[in-house]
Amino acid sequence: MALAHIERRAERVRKRRDELGLTQEQVADRMQDIHRERHPEADPDRTRGQMVSDWERAVNEPSPAKLELLAAALDWTVAELNADQPKHRPSVDDWATLDGVPRQLAQQLDRIERRLNQIAERLEVPDLPDDESAGADPVADASIDVVRKAEREVRRAQTAERGG
């Protein structure tokens, strides 16, 4: 029998997945994508929908690494997944993620950043230089201009979606 805090977390995972309209397999796919982004040189993550199902039913617990990926796949922090666990102390990373910014705004910024990365990939824009090197490379400066134009397009699309 699972401990009560594990069962509560399992229920939160299931509810959050439902809120986002995702299947268990889609959550697993997101976890794999996040792992690939964070650790491009590492072996691929092997999370499957059945594992997500087991976590939602409190059949077993995700490892700390999987828990971190699961939280990210659900657009949450580990602290939010473990909100009512006894003796849970959020890590510095959990709090640094929000850094005083309301959760909804942080999530919206993450979604915008993911969208901009997708646009940049389609436009084959190289990584942006640090602020210190701005102006030193005309090609990089042109790339920044392209990304800024893409950002404006994303904002226009979001405004149109909201009916504004």
PyMOL commands that place a pseudoatom at each C-alpha (Angstrom):
pseudoatom trace, name=CA, resn=MET, resi=1, chain=A, elem=C, hetatm=0, pos=[0.000, 0.000, 0.000]
pseudoatom trace, name=CA, resn=ALA, resi=2, chain=A, elem=C, hetatm=0, pos=[1.324, 3.411, -0.970]
pseudoatom trace, name=CA, resn=LEU, resi=3, chain=A, elem=C, hetatm=0, pos=[1.935, 6.113, 1.584]
pseudoatom trace, name=CA, resn=ALA, resi=4, chain=A, elem=C, hetatm=0, pos=[-0.675, 8.866, 1.714]
pseudoatom trace, name=CA, resn=HIS, resi=5, chain=A, elem=C, hetatm=0, pos=[1.675, 11.589, 0.408]
pseudoatom trace, name=CA, resn=ILE, resi=6, chain=A, elem=C, hetatm=0, pos=[2.611, 9.408, -2.585]
pseudoatom trace, name=CA, resn=GLU, resi=7, chain=A, elem=C, hetatm=0, pos=[-1.069, 8.814, -3.322]
pseudoatom trace, name=CA, resn=ARG, resi=8, chain=A, elem=C, hetatm=0, pos=[-1.783, 12.558, -3.116]
pseudoatom trace, name=CA, resn=ARG, resi=9, chain=A, elem=C, hetatm=0, pos=[1.088, 13.313, -5.486]
pseudoatom trace, name=CA, resn=ALA, resi=10, chain=A, elem=C, hetatm=0, pos=[-0.169, 10.592, -7.843]
pseudoatom trace, name=CA, resn=GLU, resi=11, chain=A, elem=C, hetatm=0, pos=[-3.601, 12.234, -7.864]
pseudoatom trace, name=CA, resn=ARG, resi=12, chain=A, elem=C, hetatm=0, pos=[-2.049, 15.676, -8.514]
pseudoatom trace, name=CA, resn=VAL, resi=13, chain=A, elem=C, hetatm=0, pos=[-0.088, 14.258, -11.460]
pseudoatom trace, name=CA, resn=ARG, resi=14, chain=A, elem=C, hetatm=0, pos=[-3.227, 12.710, -12.972]
pseudoatom trace, name=CA, resn=LYS, resi=15, chain=A, elem=C, hetatm=0, pos=[-5.288, 15.889, -12.482]
pseudoatom trace, name=CA, resn=ARG, resi=16, chain=A, elem=C, hetatm=0, pos=[-2.562, 18.107, -13.909]
pseudoatom trace, name=CA, resn=ARG, resi=17, chain=A, elem=C, hetatm=0, pos=[-2.166, 15.844, -16.950]
pseudoatom trace, name=CA, resn=ASP, resi=18, chain=A, elem=C, hetatm=0, pos=[-5.932, 16.006, -17.490]
pseudoatom trace, name=CA, resn=GLU, resi=19, chain=A, elem=C, hetatm=0, pos=[-5.894, 19.817, -17.121]
pseudoatom trace, name=CA, resn=LEU, resi=20, chain=A, elem=C, hetatm=0, pos=[-3.288, 20.004, -19.865]
pseudoatom trace, name=CA, resn=GLY, resi=21, chain=A, elem=C, hetatm=0, pos=[-5.252, 17.591, -22.048]
pseudoatom trace, name=CA, resn=LEU, resi=22, chain=A, elem=C, hetatm=0, pos=[-2.326, 15.185, -22.368]
pseudoatom trace, name=CA, resn=THR, resi=23, chain=A, elem=C, hetatm=0, pos=[-2.239, 11.412, -22.587]
pseudoatom trace, name=CA, resn=GLN, resi=24, chain=A, elem=C, hetatm=0, pos=[0.196, 9.444, -20.458]
pseudoatom trace, name=CA, resn=GLU, resi=25, chain=A, elem=C, hetatm=0, pos=[2.230, 8.717, -23.585]
pseudoatom trace, name=CA, resn=GLN, resi=26, chain=A, elem=C, hetatm=0, pos=[2.385, 12.453, -24.409]
pseudoatom trace, name=CA, resn=VAL, resi=27, chain=A, elem=C, hetatm=0, pos=[3.693, 13.194, -20.911]
pseudoatom trace, name=CA, resn=ALA, resi=28, chain=A, elem=C, hetatm=0, pos=[6.363, 10.518, -21.437]
pseudoatom trace, name=CA, resn=ASP, resi=29, chain=A, elem=C, hetatm=0, pos=[7.245, 12.049, -24.825]
pseudoatom trace, name=CA, resn=ARG, resi=30, chain=A, elem=C, hetatm=0, pos=[7.565, 15.492, -23.234]
pseudoatom trace, name=CA, resn=MET, resi=31, chain=A, elem=C, hetatm=0, pos=[9.846, 14.031, -20.567]
pseudoatom trace, name=CA, resn=GLN, resi=32, chain=A, elem=C, hetatm=0, pos=[12.049, 12.518, -23.261]
pseudoatom trace, name=CA, resn=ASP, resi=33, chain=A, elem=C, hetatm=0, pos=[12.193, 15.839, -25.146]
pseudoatom trace, name=CA, resn=ILE, resi=34, chain=A, elem=C, hetatm=0, pos=[13.087, 17.785, -21.998]
pseudoatom trace, name=CA, resn=HIS, resi=35, chain=A, elem=C, hetatm=0, pos=[15.797, 15.258, -21.130]
pseudoatom trace, name=CA, resn=ARG, resi=36, chain=A, elem=C, hetatm=0, pos=[17.209, 15.549, -24.659]
pseudoatom trace, name=CA, resn=GLU, resi=37, chain=A, elem=C, hetatm=0, pos=[17.242, 19.374, -24.417]
pseudoatom trace, name=CA, resn=ARG, resi=38, chain=A, elem=C, hetatm=0, pos=[18.886, 19.413, -20.990]
pseudoatom trace, name=CA, resn=HIS, resi=39, chain=A, elem=C, hetatm=0, pos=[21.358, 16.590, -21.609]
pseudoatom trace, name=CA, resn=PRO, resi=40, chain=A, elem=C, hetatm=0, pos=[22.096, 16.346, -25.347]
pseudoatom trace, name=CA, resn=GLU, resi=41, chain=A, elem=C, hetatm=0, pos=[25.162, 14.138, -24.801]
pseudoatom trace, name=CA, resn=ALA, resi=42, chain=A, elem=C, hetatm=0, pos=[23.477, 11.729, -22.357]
pseudoatom trace, name=CA, resn=ASP, resi=43, chain=A, elem=C, hetatm=0, pos=[21.742, 8.470, -23.171]
pseudoatom trace, name=CA, resn=PRO, resi=44, chain=A, elem=C, hetatm=0, pos=[18.097, 9.012, -24.164]
pseudoatom trace, name=CA, resn=ASP, resi=45, chain=A, elem=C, hetatm=0, pos=[15.426, 9.017, -21.489]
pseudoatom trace, name=CA, resn=ARG, resi=46, chain=A, elem=C, hetatm=0, pos=[13.347, 5.844, -21.665]
pseudoatom trace, name=CA, resn=THR, resi=47, chain=A, elem=C, hetatm=0, pos=[10.171, 6.996, -19.943]
pseudoatom trace, name=CA, resn=ARG, resi=48, chain=A, elem=C, hetatm=0, pos=[7.042, 5.332, -21.322]
pseudoatom trace, name=CA, resn=GLY, resi=49, chain=A, elem=C, hetatm=0, pos=[3.341, 5.964, -20.867]
pseudoatom trace, name=CA, resn=GLN, resi=50, chain=A, elem=C, hetatm=0, pos=[3.065, 2.861, -18.661]
pseudoatom trace, name=CA, resn=MET, resi=51, chain=A, elem=C, hetatm=0, pos=[5.523, 4.416, -16.204]
pseudoatom trace, name=CA, resn=VAL, resi=52, chain=A, elem=C, hetatm=0, pos=[3.387, 7.569, -16.047]
pseudoatom trace, name=CA, resn=SER, resi=53, chain=A, elem=C, hetatm=0, pos=[0.358, 5.342, -15.436]
pseudoatom trace, name=CA, resn=ASP, resi=54, chain=A, elem=C, hetatm=0, pos=[2.168, 3.607, -12.565]
pseudoatom trace, name=CA, resn=TRP, resi=55, chain=A, elem=C, hetatm=0, pos=[3.076, 6.961, -11.015]
pseudoatom trace, name=CA, resn=GLU, resi=56, chain=A, elem=C, hetatm=0, pos=[-0.527, 8.189, -11.329]
pseudoatom trace, name=CA, resn=ARG, resi=57, chain=A, elem=C, hetatm=0, pos=[-1.795, 5.051, -9.594]
pseudoatom trace, name=CA, resn=ALA, resi=58, chain=A, elem=C, hetatm=0, pos=[0.936, 5.232, -6.918]
pseudoatom trace, name=CA, resn=VAL, resi=59, chain=A, elem=C, hetatm=0, pos=[2.111, 1.769, -7.958]
pseudoatom trace, name=CA, resn=ASN, resi=60, chain=A, elem=C, hetatm=0, pos=[5.683, 3.051, -7.717]
pseudoatom trace, name=CA, resn=GLU, resi=61, chain=A, elem=C, hetatm=0, pos=[7.512, 6.335, -7.297]
pseudoatom trace, name=CA, resn=PRO, resi=62, chain=A, elem=C, hetatm=0, pos=[9.572, 8.164, -9.903]
pseudoatom trace, name=CA, resn=SER, resi=63, chain=A, elem=C, hetatm=0, pos=[13.280, 8.564, -9.182]
pseudoatom trace, name=CA, resn=PRO, resi=64, chain=A, elem=C, hetatm=0, pos=[14.388, 12.100, -8.299]
pseudoatom trace, name=CA, resn=ALA, resi=65, chain=A, elem=C, hetatm=0, pos=[15.636, 12.592, -11.880]
pseudoatom trace, name=CA, resn=LYS, resi=66, chain=A, elem=C, hetatm=0, pos=[12.339, 11.333, -13.336]
pseudoatom trace, name=CA, resn=LEU, resi=67, chain=A, elem=C, hetatm=0, pos=[10.388, 13.469, -10.859]
pseudoatom trace, name=CA, resn=GLU, resi=68, chain=A, elem=C, hetatm=0, pos=[12.214, 16.545, -12.139]
pseudoatom trace, name=CA, resn=LEU, resi=69, chain=A, elem=C, hetatm=0, pos=[11.405, 15.643, -15.754]
pseudoatom trace, name=CA, resn=LEU, resi=70, chain=A, elem=C, hetatm=0, pos=[7.795, 14.830, -14.845]
pseudoatom trace, name=CA, resn=ALA, resi=71, chain=A, elem=C, hetatm=0, pos=[7.345, 18.222, -13.168]
pseudoatom trace, name=CA, resn=ALA, resi=72, chain=A, elem=C, hetatm=0, pos=[8.784, 20.009, -16.207]
pseudoatom trace, name=CA, resn=ALA, resi=73, chain=A, elem=C, hetatm=0, pos=[6.593, 17.977, -18.589]
pseudoatom trace, name=CA, resn=LEU, resi=74, chain=A, elem=C, hetatm=0, pos=[3.556, 19.107, -16.593]
pseudoatom trace, name=CA, resn=ASP, resi=75, chain=A, elem=C, hetatm=0, pos=[4.747, 22.760, -16.583]
pseudoatom trace, name=CA, resn=TRP, resi=76, chain=A, elem=C, hetatm=0, pos=[5.232, 22.585, -12.825]
pseudoatom trace, name=CA, resn=THR, resi=77, chain=A, elem=C, hetatm=0, pos=[8.115, 22.601, -10.385]
pseudoatom trace, name=CA, resn=VAL, resi=78, chain=A, elem=C, hetatm=0, pos=[9.074, 19.642, -8.230]
pseudoatom trace, name=CA, resn=ALA, resi=79, chain=A, elem=C, hetatm=0, pos=[7.906, 21.708, -5.254]
pseudoatom trace, name=CA, resn=GLU, resi=80, chain=A, elem=C, hetatm=0, pos=[4.428, 21.942, -6.769]
pseudoatom trace, name=CA, resn=LEU, resi=81, chain=A, elem=C, hetatm=0, pos=[4.291, 18.183, -7.293]
pseudoatom trace, name=CA, resn=ASN, resi=82, chain=A, elem=C, hetatm=0, pos=[5.373, 17.597, -3.692]
pseudoatom trace, name=CA, resn=ALA, resi=83, chain=A, elem=C, hetatm=0, pos=[3.366, 20.482, -2.216]
pseudoatom trace, name=CA, resn=ASP, resi=84, chain=A, elem=C, hetatm=0, pos=[1.849, 18.650, 0.731]
pseudoatom trace, name=CA, resn=GLN, resi=85, chain=A, elem=C, hetatm=0, pos=[4.510, 16.041, 1.404]
pseudoatom trace, name=CA, resn=PRO, resi=86, chain=A, elem=C, hetatm=0, pos=[5.577, 15.954, 5.027]
pseudoatom trace, name=CA, resn=LYS, resi=87, chain=A, elem=C, hetatm=0, pos=[9.039, 17.372, 5.698]
pseudoatom trace, name=CA, resn=HIS, resi=88, chain=A, elem=C, hetatm=0, pos=[9.428, 18.439, 2.086]
pseudoatom trace, name=CA, resn=ARG, resi=89, chain=A, elem=C, hetatm=0, pos=[11.873, 21.273, 1.730]
pseudoatom trace, name=CA, resn=PRO, resi=90, chain=A, elem=C, hetatm=0, pos=[11.960, 22.785, -1.745]
pseudoatom trace, name=CA, resn=SER, resi=91, chain=A, elem=C, hetatm=0, pos=[15.443, 22.988, -3.183]
pseudoatom trace, name=CA, resn=VAL, resi=92, chain=A, elem=C, hetatm=0, pos=[17.107, 26.230, -4.179]
pseudoatom trace, name=CA, resn=ASP, resi=93, chain=A, elem=C, hetatm=0, pos=[16.458, 25.243, -7.809]
pseudoatom trace, name=CA, resn=ASP, resi=94, chain=A, elem=C, hetatm=0, pos=[12.718, 24.887, -7.118]
pseudoatom trace, name=CA, resn=TRP, resi=95, chain=A, elem=C, hetatm=0, pos=[12.493, 28.427, -5.749]
pseudoatom trace, name=CA, resn=ALA, resi=96, chain=A, elem=C, hetatm=0, pos=[14.939, 29.890, -8.261]
pseudoatom trace, name=CA, resn=THR, resi=97, chain=A, elem=C, hetatm=0, pos=[12.638, 28.709, -11.047]
pseudoatom trace, name=CA, resn=LEU, resi=98, chain=A, elem=C, hetatm=0, pos=[9.970, 31.121, -9.852]
pseudoatom trace, name=CA, resn=ASP, resi=99, chain=A, elem=C, hetatm=0, pos=[12.230, 33.774, -8.276]
pseudoatom trace, name=CA, resn=GLY, resi=100, chain=A, elem=C, hetatm=0, pos=[9.263, 35.821, -7.097]
pseudoatom trace, name=CA, resn=VAL, resi=101, chain=A, elem=C, hetatm=0, pos=[7.485, 35.677, -10.447]
pseudoatom trace, name=CA, resn=PRO, resi=102, chain=A, elem=C, hetatm=0, pos=[3.903, 34.416, -10.255]
pseudoatom trace, name=CA, resn=ARG, resi=103, chain=A, elem=C, hetatm=0, pos=[3.693, 30.807, -11.434]
pseudoatom trace, name=CA, resn=GLN, resi=104, chain=A, elem=C, hetatm=0, pos=[1.312, 31.551, -14.296]
pseudoatom trace, name=CA, resn=LEU, resi=105, chain=A, elem=C, hetatm=0, pos=[3.616, 34.223, -15.672]
pseudoatom trace, name=CA, resn=ALA, resi=106, chain=A, elem=C, hetatm=0, pos=[6.624, 31.919, -15.367]
pseudoatom trace, name=CA, resn=GLN, resi=107, chain=A, elem=C, hetatm=0, pos=[4.723, 29.196, -17.224]
pseudoatom trace, name=CA, resn=GLN, resi=108, chain=A, elem=C, hetatm=0, pos=[3.650, 31.638, -19.927]
pseudoatom trace, name=CA, resn=LEU, resi=109, chain=A, elem=C, hetatm=0, pos=[7.241, 32.807, -20.363]
pseudoatom trace, name=CA, resn=ASP, resi=110, chain=A, elem=C, hetatm=0, pos=[8.385, 29.186, -20.655]
pseudoatom trace, name=CA, resn=ARG, resi=111, chain=A, elem=C, hetatm=0, pos=[5.783, 28.519, -23.362]
pseudoatom trace, name=CA, resn=ILE, resi=112, chain=A, elem=C, hetatm=0, pos=[6.847, 31.655, -25.262]
pseudoatom trace, name=CA, resn=GLU, resi=113, chain=A, elem=C, hetatm=0, pos=[10.495, 30.657, -24.997]
pseudoatom trace, name=CA, resn=ARG, resi=114, chain=A, elem=C, hetatm=0, pos=[9.734, 27.159, -26.336]
pseudoatom trace, name=CA, resn=ARG, resi=115, chain=A, elem=C, hetatm=0, pos=[7.778, 28.694, -29.214]
pseudoatom trace, name=CA, resn=LEU, resi=116, chain=A, elem=C, hetatm=0, pos=[10.595, 31.112, -30.019]
pseudoatom trace, name=CA, resn=ASN, resi=117, chain=A, elem=C, hetatm=0, pos=[13.065, 28.240, -30.038]
pseudoatom trace, name=CA, resn=GLN, resi=118, chain=A, elem=C, hetatm=0, pos=[10.830, 26.388, -32.492]
pseudoatom trace, name=CA, resn=ILE, resi=119, chain=A, elem=C, hetatm=0, pos=[10.648, 29.462, -34.729]
pseudoatom trace, name=CA, resn=ALA, resi=120, chain=A, elem=C, hetatm=0, pos=[14.403, 29.990, -34.518]
pseudoatom trace, name=CA, resn=GLU, resi=121, chain=A, elem=C, hetatm=0, pos=[14.983, 26.356, -35.503]
pseudoatom trace, name=CA, resn=ARG, resi=122, chain=A, elem=C, hetatm=0, pos=[12.721, 26.743, -38.525]
pseudoatom trace, name=CA, resn=LEU, resi=123, chain=A, elem=C, hetatm=0, pos=[14.533, 29.918, -39.517]
pseudoatom trace, name=CA, resn=GLU, resi=124, chain=A, elem=C, hetatm=0, pos=[17.888, 28.211, -38.840]
pseudoatom trace, name=CA, resn=VAL, resi=125, chain=A, elem=C, hetatm=0, pos=[18.971, 31.089, -36.609]
pseudoatom trace, name=CA, resn=PRO, resi=126, chain=A, elem=C, hetatm=0, pos=[22.259, 30.489, -34.742]
pseudoatom trace, name=CA, resn=ASP, resi=127, chain=A, elem=C, hetatm=0, pos=[22.406, 30.824, -30.961]
pseudoatom trace, name=CA, resn=LEU, resi=128, chain=A, elem=C, hetatm=0, pos=[22.220, 34.416, -29.785]
pseudoatom trace, name=CA, resn=PRO, resi=129, chain=A, elem=C, hetatm=0, pos=[25.496, 35.920, -28.555]
pseudoatom trace, name=CA, resn=ASP, resi=130, chain=A, elem=C, hetatm=0, pos=[25.976, 37.190, -25.013]
pseudoatom trace, name=CA, resn=ASP, resi=131, chain=A, elem=C, hetatm=0, pos=[25.255, 40.889, -24.500]
pseudoatom trace, name=CA, resn=GLU, resi=132, chain=A, elem=C, hetatm=0, pos=[29.015, 41.518, -24.195]
pseudoatom trace, name=CA, resn=SER, resi=133, chain=A, elem=C, hetatm=0, pos=[29.640, 40.424, -27.772]
pseudoatom trace, name=CA, resn=ALA, resi=134, chain=A, elem=C, hetatm=0, pos=[26.684, 42.289, -29.310]
pseudoatom trace, name=CA, resn=GLY, resi=135, chain=A, elem=C, hetatm=0, pos=[27.789, 44.468, -32.189]
pseudoatom trace, name=CA, resn=ALA, resi=136, chain=A, elem=C, hetatm=0, pos=[30.999, 42.525, -32.761]
pseudoatom trace, name=CA, resn=ASP, resi=137, chain=A, elem=C, hetatm=0, pos=[29.545, 40.166, -35.370]
pseudoatom trace, name=CA, resn=PRO, resi=138, chain=A, elem=C, hetatm=0, pos=[27.250, 41.521, -38.111]
pseudoatom trace, name=CA, resn=VAL, resi=139, chain=A, elem=C, hetatm=0, pos=[25.893, 38.016, -38.845]
pseudoatom trace, name=CA, resn=ALA, resi=140, chain=A, elem=C, hetatm=0, pos=[24.984, 37.500, -35.193]
pseudoatom trace, name=CA, resn=ASP, resi=141, chain=A, elem=C, hetatm=0, pos=[23.401, 40.965, -35.068]
pseudoatom trace, name=CA, resn=ALA, resi=142, chain=A, elem=C, hetatm=0, pos=[21.306, 40.102, -38.136]
pseudoatom trace, name=CA, resn=SER, resi=143, chain=A, elem=C, hetatm=0, pos=[20.256, 36.873, -36.423]
pseudoatom trace, name=CA, resn=ILE, resi=144, chain=A, elem=C, hetatm=0, pos=[19.166, 38.821, -33.379]
pseudoatom trace, name=CA, resn=ASP, resi=145, chain=A, elem=C, hetatm=0, pos=[17.055, 41.034, -35.626]
pseudoatom trace, name=CA, resn=VAL, resi=146, chain=A, elem=C, hetatm=0, pos=[15.399, 37.937, -37.121]
pseudoatom trace, name=CA, resn=VAL, resi=147, chain=A, elem=C, hetatm=0, pos=[14.611, 36.572, -33.663]
pseudoatom trace, name=CA, resn=ARG, resi=148, chain=A, elem=C, hetatm=0, pos=[13.221, 39.927, -32.538]
pseudoatom trace, name=CA, resn=LYS, resi=149, chain=A, elem=C, hetatm=0, pos=[10.948, 39.956, -35.587]
pseudoatom trace, name=CA, resn=ALA, resi=150, chain=A, elem=C, hetatm=0, pos=[9.869, 36.411, -34.732]
pseudoatom trace, name=CA, resn=GLU, resi=151, chain=A, elem=C, hetatm=0, pos=[9.165, 37.509, -31.149]
pseudoatom trace, name=CA, resn=ARG, resi=152, chain=A, elem=C, hetatm=0, pos=[6.938, 40.295, -32.454]
pseudoatom trace, name=CA, resn=GLU, resi=153, chain=A, elem=C, hetatm=0, pos=[5.097, 37.786, -34.653]
pseudoatom trace, name=CA, resn=VAL, resi=154, chain=A, elem=C, hetatm=0, pos=[4.539, 35.502, -31.664]
pseudoatom trace, name=CA, resn=ARG, resi=155, chain=A, elem=C, hetatm=0, pos=[3.180, 38.414, -29.614]
pseudoatom trace, name=CA, resn=ARG, resi=156, chain=A, elem=C, hetatm=0, pos=[0.855, 39.408, -32.480]
pseudoatom trace, name=CA, resn=ALA, resi=157, chain=A, elem=C, hetatm=0, pos=[-0.389, 35.823, -32.789]
pseudoatom trace, name=CA, resn=GLN, resi=158, chain=A, elem=C, hetatm=0, pos=[-0.977, 35.600, -29.035]
pseudoatom trace, name=CA, resn=THR, resi=159, chain=A, elem=C, hetatm=0, pos=[-2.845, 38.898, -29.045]
pseudoatom trace, name=CA, resn=ALA, resi=160, chain=A, elem=C, hetatm=0, pos=[-5.000, 37.670, -31.939]
pseudoatom trace, name=CA, resn=GLU, resi=161, chain=A, elem=C, hetatm=0, pos=[-5.707, 34.390, -30.089]
pseudoatom trace, name=CA, resn=ARG, resi=162, chain=A, elem=C, hetatm=0, pos=[-6.935, 36.362, -27.082]
pseudoatom trace, name=CA, resn=GLY, resi=163, chain=A, elem=C, hetatm=0, pos=[-9.200, 38.366, -29.327]
pseudoatom trace, name=CA, resn=GLY, resi=164, chain=A, elem=C, hetatm=0, pos=[-7.298, 41.589, -28.740]
for i in range(1, 164): cmd.bond("trace and resi %d" % i, "trace and resi %d" % (i + 1))
show_as sticks, trace
zoom trace
